[in-house]
Amino acid sequence: MATESAPDGTSLLEEVPSDELNAWRRGITPQAEIWNGRLAMLGLSVALVVLLIVRLFSSGFS
C-alpha cells in the first residue's frame, strides 16, 4: 500500500499500532472507522439472513 505524503514530506496517514486496532475510541479515529465497518457488515449479514428466512417461510404458504 502506498502512503500519501504532504508537500512538506510529512505523512497524511496516521499510523496505528496493531494492539490498538480493537480499542473503542470516540471521534473520527481509525479505530472508530474499523468498528463502523465491522458493525455495518454485521447489520448487513443479519438483514440478509432475516430476508432469507422470511422468503423461505412465506413461499411455502402461497
Residue frames as a rotation matrix with the C-alpha (Angstrom) as fourth column:
MET 1
0.584 0.812 0.000 0.00
0.812 -0.584 0.000 0.00
0.000 0.000 -1.000 0.00
ALA 2
-0.336 -0.697 0.633 1.45
0.663 -0.653 -0.366 3.32
0.668 0.297 0.682 -1.00
THR 3
0.031 0.302 -0.953 1.46
0.891 -0.441 -0.111 6.08
-0.454 -0.845 -0.283 1.60
GLU 4
0.534 0.218 0.817 0.48
0.613 -0.765 -0.197 9.59
0.582 0.606 -0.542 0.69
SER 5
-0.257 -0.634 -0.729 2.62
0.929 -0.371 -0.005 12.50
-0.267 -0.678 0.684 1.77
ALA 6
0.764 0.472 -0.439 2.03
0.415 -0.882 -0.226 16.20
-0.494 -0.010 -0.869 2.11
PRO 7
0.820 -0.457 0.343 4.10
0.133 -0.431 -0.893 18.69
0.556 0.778 -0.293 0.10
ASP 8
0.440 -0.692 0.572 6.39
-0.862 -0.505 0.051 19.20
0.254 -0.515 -0.819 3.10
GLY 9
-0.372 -0.647 -0.666 7.19
-0.520 0.739 -0.428 15.46
0.769 0.187 -0.611 3.19
THR 10
-0.726 0.165 0.668 5.12
-0.603 0.316 -0.733 14.53
-0.332 -0.934 -0.130 6.24
SER 11
-0.919 0.390 -0.055 2.73
0.333 0.844 0.420 11.60
0.211 0.368 -0.906 6.09
LEU 12
-0.506 0.824 0.256 -1.02
-0.718 -0.567 0.404 12.26
0.478 0.020 0.878 5.74
LEU 13
0.328 0.612 -0.720 -1.92
-0.108 0.781 0.615 8.84
0.939 -0.124 0.322 7.14
GLU 14
0.216 -0.192 0.957 -1.99
-0.965 -0.190 0.180 8.21
0.147 -0.963 -0.226 10.87
GLU 15
-0.417 -0.438 -0.797 -0.07
-0.292 0.895 -0.339 5.10
0.861 0.091 -0.501 11.89
VAL 16
0.447 0.619 0.646 -1.96
-0.861 0.102 0.498 2.94
0.242 -0.779 0.579 14.39
PRO 17
-0.676 -0.693 0.251 -0.19
-0.736 0.648 -0.194 0.24
-0.029 -0.316 -0.948 16.40
SER 18
-0.489 0.485 -0.725 -1.69
-0.225 0.733 0.642 -3.20
0.843 0.477 -0.249 15.88
ASP 19
-0.743 0.216 -0.633 -2.57
0.642 0.493 -0.586 -3.57
0.186 -0.843 -0.506 19.58
GLU 20
-0.726 0.486 -0.486 -4.83
-0.053 -0.745 -0.666 -0.50
-0.685 -0.458 0.566 19.38
LEU 21
-0.904 0.379 -0.195 -6.88
-0.233 -0.055 0.971 -1.54
0.357 0.924 0.138 16.34
ASN 22
-0.294 0.835 -0.466 -9.61
0.601 0.540 0.589 -3.05
0.743 -0.107 -0.661 18.54
ALA 23
-0.832 -0.025 -0.555 -9.70
0.492 -0.498 -0.715 -0.16
-0.258 -0.867 0.426 21.02
TRP 24
0.179 0.950 0.255 -13.06
0.972 -0.212 0.106 1.56
0.155 0.229 -0.961 21.37
ARG 25
-0.750 -0.503 -0.430 -12.19
0.539 -0.841 0.044 5.20
-0.384 -0.198 0.902 20.62
ARG 26
0.387 0.909 -0.158 -14.68
0.685 -0.398 -0.611 8.01
-0.618 0.128 -0.776 20.21
GLY 27
0.247 -0.239 -0.939 -14.48
-0.394 -0.910 0.128 10.62
-0.885 0.338 -0.319 17.47
ILE 28
0.932 -0.005 -0.362 -13.10
-0.353 0.211 -0.912 10.38
0.081 0.978 0.195 13.97
THR 29
0.025 -0.924 0.381 -10.30
-0.821 0.198 0.535 7.89
-0.570 -0.326 -0.754 14.55
PRO 30
-0.485 -0.252 -0.837 -9.02
-0.746 0.619 0.246 4.87
0.456 0.744 -0.488 12.65
GLN 31
-0.989 0.136 0.062 -10.41
0.072 0.795 -0.602 2.65
-0.131 -0.591 -0.796 15.42
ALA 32
-0.272 0.947 -0.173 -13.87
-0.295 -0.254 -0.921 4.17
-0.916 -0.199 0.349 15.01
GLU 33
0.014 0.231 -0.973 -13.76
-0.997 -0.075 -0.033 3.54
-0.081 0.970 0.229 11.27
ILE 34
-0.837 -0.333 -0.433 -12.77
-0.369 0.929 -0.001 -0.10
0.403 0.159 -0.901 11.82
TRP 35
-0.811 0.577 0.095 -15.68
0.213 0.442 -0.871 -0.63
-0.545 -0.686 -0.482 14.26
ASN 36
-0.100 0.783 -0.614 -18.03
-0.674 -0.507 -0.538 1.19
-0.732 0.360 0.578 11.89
GLY 37
-0.292 -0.092 -0.952 -17.13
-0.894 0.381 0.237 -1.24
0.341 0.920 -0.194 9.10
ARG 38
-0.978 -0.099 -0.183 -17.47
-0.028 0.934 -0.356 -4.27
0.206 -0.343 -0.916 11.36
LEU 39
-0.587 0.809 -0.034 -20.89
0.074 0.012 -0.997 -3.23
-0.806 -0.588 -0.067 12.67
ALA 40
-0.075 0.537 -0.840 -22.08
-0.899 -0.401 -0.176 -2.35
-0.432 0.742 0.513 9.17
MET 41
-0.569 -0.185 -0.801 -21.16
-0.612 0.747 0.262 -5.82
0.550 0.639 -0.538 7.90
LEU 42
-0.961 0.275 -0.018 -22.86
0.201 0.656 -0.727 -7.39
-0.188 -0.702 -0.686 10.92
GLY 43
-0.290 0.898 -0.331 -26.05
-0.332 -0.419 -0.845 -5.42
-0.898 -0.136 0.419 10.21
LEU 44
-0.141 0.187 -0.972 -25.95
-0.990 -0.020 0.140 -6.33
0.007 0.982 0.188 6.54
SER 45
-0.853 -0.233 -0.468 -25.45
-0.260 0.965 -0.005 -10.01
0.453 0.117 -0.884 7.35
VAL 46
-0.789 0.614 0.024 -28.34
0.197 0.289 -0.937 -10.04
-0.583 -0.734 -0.348 9.84
ALA 47
-0.120 0.766 -0.632 -30.60
-0.682 -0.526 -0.508 -8.28
-0.721 0.370 0.585 7.34
LEU 48
-0.347 -0.066 -0.936 -29.79
-0.870 0.395 0.295 -10.82
0.350 0.916 -0.194 4.62
VAL 49
-0.979 0.005 -0.205 -30.41
0.080 0.930 -0.359 -13.76
0.189 -0.368 -0.910 6.95
VAL 50
-0.515 0.848 -0.128 -33.76
-0.024 -0.163 -0.986 -12.30
-0.857 -0.505 0.104 8.05
LEU 51
-0.065 0.473 -0.879 -34.73
-0.929 -0.349 -0.120 -11.71
-0.364 0.809 0.462 4.41
LEU 52
-0.671 -0.250 -0.698 -33.79
-0.542 0.808 0.232 -15.28
0.506 0.534 -0.678 3.51
ILE 53
-0.940 0.339 -0.027 -35.81
0.254 0.646 -0.720 -16.71
-0.227 -0.684 -0.693 6.41
VAL 54
-0.269 0.881 -0.388 -38.85
-0.365 -0.466 -0.806 -14.59
-0.891 -0.075 0.448 5.54
ARG 55
-0.147 0.190 -0.971 -38.70
-0.989 -0.013 0.147 -15.64
0.016 0.982 0.190 1.88
LEU 56
-0.886 -0.225 -0.406 -38.31
-0.247 0.969 0.001 -19.33
0.393 0.101 -0.914 2.77
PHE 57
-0.804 0.591 -0.063 -41.30
0.362 0.403 -0.840 -19.35
-0.471 -0.699 -0.538 5.11
SER 58
-0.181 0.780 -0.599 -43.54
-0.472 -0.603 -0.644 -17.09
-0.863 0.166 0.477 3.01
SER 59
-0.489 -0.020 -0.872 -43.05
-0.860 0.178 0.479 -19.11
0.145 0.984 -0.104 -0.20
GLY 60
-0.984 0.093 -0.151 -44.40
0.114 0.984 -0.140 -22.26
0.136 -0.155 -0.979 1.47
PHE 61
-0.517 0.829 -0.215 -47.75
0.351 -0.024 -0.936 -20.63
-0.781 -0.559 -0.278 2.34
SER 62
-0.283 0.447 -0.848 -48.66
-0.716 -0.687 -0.124 -19.18
-0.639 0.572 0.515 -1.07
